[in-house]
Amino acid sequence: MQKILVIGCPGGGKSTFARALRDKTGLPLVYLDRIWHKPDGTQISHAEFDTRLEEVLCGDRWIIDGNYLRTMERRLQACDTVFLLDYPLEVCLAGAASRVGRPHEDLPWVETTFDPEFRRWIEDFPQKQLPVIHALLDKYRQGRTLHIFHDRTEADAWLESCAAGNGEV
């Protein structure tokens, strides 16, 4: 487990899980939101994003936090392990709302409101994004370890089971 993807609905706790995984493994953690977004809320070009992503993927060890369906297939080709946080919609909405007004390591700014467009993105995620993610996971399942958690208790238990081992994940 040297090249890991952490994916799932926004607000579900991908970044929190990825940080815990980083702390247990010592693997470098890359937030796709930090690559895509500038501190002023604008974005870099797709070409620049792709170049920066390829630099990460060429590395021997990493954890990548984020969905970005446009590049997910490329990341799945490069990874050896995937964690899908497939949590209920209400958990994700509450998680996204709880971020408002607080700085986060994974974002280059502090959200001041729960943006209605972002809320709609989360609400649409189970119907629009998740089926595509599952199809890609089915396509690239062979040769990769896949963990799907349906609530935070499952994810926390998995992390705890790693800590109870030899310190190795």
C-alpha positions in Angstrom: 0.0 0.0 0.0 2.1 2.8 -1.4 -0.2 4.6 -3.9 -3.5 5.4 -2.3 -6.7 7.1 -3.5 -9.3 8.5 -1.0 -12.5 9.3 -2.8 -16.2 9.9 -2.0 -18.8 12.5 -1.7 -17.7 16.0 -0.6 -18.3 16.6 3.1 -17.9 12.9 3.9 -14.6 13.2 5.6 -12.1 12.2 2.8 -9.5 14.7 4.0 -9.8 13.7 7.6 -9.5 10.0 6.7 -6.5 10.8 4.4 -4.8 12.7 7.2 -5.2 9.8 9.6 -3.9 7.5 6.9 -0.9 9.8 6.3 -0.2 9.9 10.0 -0.2 6.1 10.2 1.8 5.4 7.0 4.1 8.3 6.7 3.1 8.6 3.0 3.0 12.1 1.5 -0.6 13.4 1.2 -1.7 15.4 -1.8 -5.1 17.3 -1.8 -6.5 17.7 -5.3 -8.4 20.8 -4.1 -5.1 22.4 -3.3 -3.8 21.8 -6.8 -7.0 22.9 -8.6 -8.0 25.9 -6.5 -6.0 29.1 -6.1 -6.3 31.0 -2.8 -8.6 33.6 -4.4 -11.1 30.9 -5.4 -10.2 30.7 -9.0 -8.8 27.6 -10.7 -5.7 26.7 -12.7 -6.1 25.4 -16.2 -6.8 21.7 -16.9 -3.4 21.4 -18.6 -1.6 22.8 -15.6 -3.7 20.5 -13.3 -2.8 17.5 -15.4 0.9 18.3 -15.4 0.9 18.7 -11.6 -1.1 15.5 -11.2 1.3 13.6 -13.4 4.2 14.8 -11.3 2.5 13.3 -8.2 1.6 10.0 -10.0 5.2 9.6 -11.1 6.2 9.4 -7.4 6.8 6.1 -5.7 4.5 6.8 -2.7 1.5 9.0 -2.1 -2.0 9.4 -0.9 -4.3 11.5 -3.1 -7.4 13.0 -1.6 -10.2 14.0 -4.0 -12.6 12.9 -6.7 -12.2 15.0 -9.9 -13.8 12.5 -12.2 -12.1 13.9 -15.3 -8.8 12.5 -14.0 -10.0 9.6 -11.9 -9.3 6.9 -14.4 -5.7 8.0 -14.7 -5.3 7.9 -10.9 -6.9 4.5 -10.7 -4.5 3.2 -13.3 -1.6 4.4 -11.1 -2.8 3.4 -7.6 -2.6 0.2 -5.6 -5.2 0.9 -3.0 -8.6 2.8 -3.0 -10.7 3.9 -0.1 -14.2 4.9 -1.1 -16.1 6.7 1.6 -19.7 6.0 0.5 -21.6 7.7 3.3 -25.2 8.8 3.5 -26.1 12.1 1.9 -27.2 13.7 5.2 -23.7 12.9 6.7 -22.0 14.6 3.8 -24.2 17.6 3.9 -23.6 18.0 7.6 -19.9 17.6 7.1 -19.7 20.2 4.4 -21.8 22.6 6.5 -19.5 22.1 9.5 -16.5 23.4 7.5 -17.9 26.9 7.1 -15.9 29.5 8.8 -13.0 27.2 9.7 -9.6 26.9 8.0 -8.8 23.5 6.6 -5.5 22.0 5.5 -7.1 20.7 2.2 -8.5 24.1 1.0 -6.5 27.2 0.2 -9.2 29.5 1.7 -11.8 29.6 4.4 -15.4 29.0 3.3 -17.7 31.8 4.6 -21.0 30.3 3.5 -22.4 26.9 2.5 -22.5 27.7 -1.2 -25.8 26.7 -2.7 -24.1 25.4 -5.9 -21.8 23.2 -3.8 -24.7 22.0 -1.8 -26.5 21.0 -5.0 -23.3 19.2 -6.2 -23.4 17.1 -3.0 -27.1 16.4 -3.3 -26.5 15.2 -6.9 -23.4 13.1 -6.1 -25.2 9.8 -5.4 -27.0 9.9 -8.7 -24.5 11.6 -11.0 -21.0 10.9 -9.7 -21.2 7.7 -7.6 -22.4 5.4 -10.5 -19.4 6.6 -12.6 -17.1 6.0 -9.7 -18.4 2.5 -9.2 -18.1 1.7 -12.9 -14.4 2.9 -12.9 -13.8 0.8 -9.7 -15.2 -2.3 -11.4 -13.0 -1.6 -14.4 -9.8 -1.2 -12.4 -10.5 -3.5 -9.4 -8.0 -6.2 -10.5 -4.6 -5.7 -9.0 -5.8 -3.1 -6.5 -7.1 -3.3 -2.9 -10.5 -1.7 -2.6 -12.0 -0.6 0.8 -15.6 0.8 0.8 -16.8 2.2 4.0 -20.5 3.1 4.5 -20.1 5.1 7.7 -17.4 6.7 9.7 -17.5 3.9 12.3 -16.3 1.4 9.6 -13.5 3.8 8.5 -12.4 4.5 12.1 -12.5 0.7 12.9 -10.2 0.0 9.9 -7.8 2.8 11.0 -7.8 1.4 14.6 -7.1 -2.1 13.4 -4.0 -0.8 11.6 -2.9 0.9 14.7 -3.4 -2.3 16.7 -1.1 -4.1 14.3 2.7 -3.8 14.1 2.4 -0.1 13.3 2.2 -1.1 9.6 -0.8 -0.5 7.4 
